């Protein structure tokens, strides 16, 4: 069984592709990931959520496959 790796999405991104990549990796609708992230960011204060998103943006590698036509 091949395990999927986490990459920034190159096709389903609004800002950097973090939520789209997480959605692709775990086969969850990226819109649900975005809504959950926004909700958690508001509930815990804006700054921790923004710092976490930027950290993910830096840490998660870009996709090697070119899926854009």
N, CA and C atoms as a LAMMPS dump frame, in Angstrom:
ITEM: TIMESTEP
0
ITEM: NUMBER OF ATOMS
207
ITEM: BOX BOUNDS ff ff ff
-5.0000000000000000e+02 5.0000000000000000e+02
-5.0000000000000000e+02 5.0000000000000000e+02
-5.0000000000000000e+02 5.0000000000000000e+02
ITEM: ATOMS id mol type element x y z
1 1 1 N 0.846 -1.185 0
2 1 2 C 0 0 0
3 1 3 C 0.889 1.245 0
4 2 1 N 0.624 2.12 -0.921
5 2 2 C 1.403 3.34 -1.033
6 2 3 C 0.768 4.435 -0.189
7 3 1 N 1.586 5.104 0.612
8 3 2 C 1.063 6.198 1.422
9 3 3 C 1.172 7.498 0.643
10 4 1 N 0.167 8.34 0.81
11 4 2 C 0.174 9.646 0.162
12 4 3 C 1.034 10.595 0.982
13 5 1 N 1.696 11.498 0.293
14 5 2 C 2.489 12.515 0.969
15 5 3 C 1.746 13.84 0.918
16 6 1 N 2.054 14.687 1.859
17 6 2 C 1.409 15.993 1.961
18 6 3 C 2.178 17.011 1.141
19 7 1 N 1.479 17.643 0.204
20 7 2 C 2.045 18.709 -0.624
21 7 3 C 1.082 19.88 -0.662
22 8 1 N 1.595 21.061 -0.967
23 8 2 C 0.728 22.204 -1.232
24 8 3 C -0.016 21.914 -2.528
25 9 1 N -1.288 22.208 -2.554
26 9 2 C -2.067 21.96 -3.763
27 9 3 C -1.744 23.011 -4.817
28 10 1 N -1.538 22.545 -6.031
29 10 2 C -1.283 23.487 -7.125
30 10 3 C -2.564 23.775 -7.903
31 11 1 N -3.614 22.977 -7.663
32 11 2 C -4.852 23.155 -8.416
33 11 3 C -5.988 23.714 -7.57
34 12 1 N -6.014 23.413 -6.283
35 12 2 C -7.11 23.846 -5.415
36 12 3 C -6.55 24.723 -4.306
37 13 1 N -6.254 25.966 -4.656
38 13 2 C -5.703 26.858 -3.645
39 13 3 C -6.397 28.207 -3.703
40 14 1 N -6.542 28.807 -2.542
41 14 2 C -7.102 30.145 -2.436
42 14 3 C -5.996 31.142 -2.106
43 15 1 N -5.103 30.749 -1.194
44 15 2 C -3.975 31.617 -0.848
45 15 3 C -2.666 30.92 -1.226
46 16 1 N -2.343 29.83 -0.519
47 16 2 C -1.079 29.154 -0.779
48 16 3 C -1.233 27.682 -1.105
49 17 1 N -2.427 27.133 -0.957
50 17 2 C -2.645 25.726 -1.245
51 17 3 C -2.524 24.81 -0.041
52 18 1 N -2.421 25.391 1.167
53 18 2 C -2.27 24.591 2.378
54 18 3 C -3.521 23.75 2.627
55 19 1 N -4.672 24.366 2.703
56 19 2 C -5.917 23.638 2.978
57 19 3 C -6.269 22.688 1.841
58 20 1 N -6.011 23.092 0.612
59 20 2 C -6.242 22.215 -0.526
60 20 3 C -5.355 20.986 -0.478
61 21 1 N -4.107 21.167 -0.09
62 21 2 C -3.178 20.04 0.033
63 21 3 C -3.569 19.085 1.143
64 22 1 N -4.008 19.64 2.277
65 22 2 C -4.465 18.799 3.381
66 22 3 C -5.706 18.025 2.959
67 23 1 N -6.607 18.687 2.264
68 23 2 C -7.804 18.021 1.774
69 23 3 C -7.492 16.896 0.81
70 24 1 N -6.559 17.127 -0.104
71 24 2 C -6.161 16.09 -1.054
72 24 3 C -5.506 14.918 -0.335
73 25 1 N -4.655 15.203 0.633
74 25 2 C -3.933 14.148 1.355
75 25 3 C -4.88 13.247 2.132
76 26 1 N -5.85 13.83 2.828
77 26 2 C -6.753 13.056 3.672
78 26 3 C -8.099 12.769 2.999
79 27 1 N -8.207 13.113 1.706
80 27 2 C -9.416 12.892 0.914
81 27 3 C -10.66 13.483 1.587
82 28 1 N -10.52 14.743 1.997
83 28 2 C -11.602 15.514 2.604
84 28 3 C -11.813 16.747 1.729
85 29 1 N -13.052 17.189 1.623
86 29 2 C -13.357 18.386 0.842
87 29 3 C -12.561 19.578 1.403
88 30 1 N -11.727 20.228 0.579
89 30 2 C -10.918 21.35 1.058
90 30 3 C -11.74 22.498 1.647
91 31 1 N -12.972 22.674 1.187
92 31 2 C -13.815 23.73 1.746
93 31 3 C -14.088 23.474 3.225
94 32 1 N -14.272 22.214 3.603
95 32 2 C -14.467 21.881 5.017
96 32 3 C -13.211 22.179 5.834
97 33 1 N -12.055 21.902 5.269
98 33 2 C -10.789 22.206 5.94
99 33 3 C -10.672 23.718 6.138
100 34 1 N -11.002 24.479 5.109
101 34 2 C -10.929 25.942 5.203
102 34 3 C -11.88 26.488 6.269
103 35 1 N -13.112 25.988 6.277
104 35 2 C -14.08 26.45 7.277
105 35 3 C -13.631 26.101 8.688
106 36 1 N -13.117 24.892 8.89
107 36 2 C -12.622 24.487 10.205
108 36 3 C -11.436 25.354 10.625
109 37 1 N -10.546 25.63 9.68
110 37 2 C -9.39 26.463 9.993
111 37 3 C -9.819 27.88 10.383
112 38 1 N -10.751 28.458 9.643
113 38 2 C -11.233 29.802 9.954
114 38 3 C -11.899 29.825 11.329
115 39 1 N -12.745 28.83 11.607
116 39 2 C -13.419 28.746 12.896
117 39 3 C -12.403 28.646 14.037
118 40 1 N -11.431 27.743 13.907
119 40 2 C -10.425 27.578 14.958
120 40 3 C -9.553 28.816 15.115
121 41 1 N -9.253 29.49 14.01
122 41 2 C -8.456 30.715 14.078
123 41 3 C -9.198 31.803 14.845
124 42 1 N -10.476 31.952 14.582
125 42 2 C -11.269 32.965 15.29
126 42 3 C -11.404 32.611 16.763
127 43 1 N -11.62 31.329 17.065
128 43 2 C -11.83 30.904 18.454
129 43 3 C -10.563 31.002 19.304
130 44 1 N -9.396 30.857 18.703
131 44 2 C -8.146 30.878 19.476
132 44 3 C -7.409 32.208 19.364
133 45 1 N -7.976 33.143 18.667
134 45 2 C -7.29 34.41 18.429
135 45 3 C -6.696 34.375 17.034
136 46 1 N -6.649 35.478 16.409
137 46 2 C -6.235 35.544 15.009
138 46 3 C -4.753 35.213 14.819
139 47 1 N -3.91 35.737 15.674
140 47 2 C -2.455 35.606 15.499
141 47 3 C -1.979 34.148 15.473
142 48 1 N -2.395 33.269 16.408
143 48 2 C -1.917 31.876 16.336
144 48 3 C -2.307 31.164 15.036
145 49 1 N -3.501 31.413 14.547
146 49 2 C -3.935 30.788 13.301
147 49 3 C -3.134 31.264 12.115
148 50 1 N -2.851 32.562 12.062
149 50 2 C -2.073 33.119 10.953
150 50 3 C -0.642 32.579 10.997
151 51 1 N -0.062 32.518 12.188
152 51 2 C 1.301 31.992 12.336
153 51 3 C 1.343 30.516 11.923
154 52 1 N 0.331 29.746 12.317
155 52 2 C 0.281 28.334 11.957
156 52 3 C 0.168 28.17 10.44
157 53 1 N -0.698 28.96 9.795
158 53 2 C -0.874 28.865 8.348
159 53 3 C 0.433 29.197 7.625
160 54 1 N 1.094 30.266 8.04
161 54 2 C 2.365 30.646 7.412
162 54 3 C 3.422 29.575 7.637
163 55 1 N 3.425 28.97 8.821
164 55 2 C 4.371 27.885 9.104
165 55 3 C 4.133 26.697 8.183
166 56 1 N 2.861 26.321 8.023
167 56 2 C 2.536 25.227 7.104
168 56 3 C 2.958 25.58 5.682
169 57 1 N 2.74 26.823 5.281
170 57 2 C 3.104 27.293 3.947
171 57 3 C 4.609 27.112 3.702
172 58 1 N 5.4 27.381 4.728
173 58 2 C 6.858 27.269 4.616
174 58 3 C 7.31 25.81 4.683
175 59 1 N 6.701 25.013 5.569
176 59 2 C 7.162 23.652 5.835
177 59 3 C 6.717 22.649 4.778
178 60 1 N 5.463 22.729 4.327
179 60 2 C 4.928 21.752 3.383
180 60 3 C 5.517 22.009 1.993
181 61 1 N 6.104 20.98 1.381
182 61 2 C 6.706 21.186 0.048
183 61 3 C 5.658 21.363 -1.042
184 62 1 N 6.082 21.99 -2.135
185 62 2 C 5.211 22.141 -3.3
186 62 3 C 5.097 20.812 -4.021
187 63 1 N 3.988 20.607 -4.695
188 63 2 C 3.763 19.377 -5.425
189 63 3 C 4.74 19.274 -6.584
190 64 1 N 5.273 18.082 -6.789
191 64 2 C 6.205 17.858 -7.893
192 64 3 C 5.493 17.599 -9.202
193 65 1 N 4.247 17.129 -9.113
194 65 2 C 3.516 16.828 -10.339
195 65 3 C 2.871 18.106 -10.876
196 66 1 N 2.886 18.245 -12.164
197 66 2 C 2.299 19.4 -12.813
198 66 3 C 0.916 18.996 -13.323
199 67 1 N -0.148 19.333 -12.562
200 67 2 C -1.488 18.916 -12.943
201 67 3 C -2.264 20.014 -13.648
202 68 1 N -1.717 21.201 -13.765
203 68 2 C -2.416 22.273 -14.466
204 68 3 C -2.24 22.084 -15.964
205 69 1 N -3.302 22.309 -16.68
206 69 2 C -3.243 22.153 -18.14
207 69 3 C -2.893 23.467 -18.797
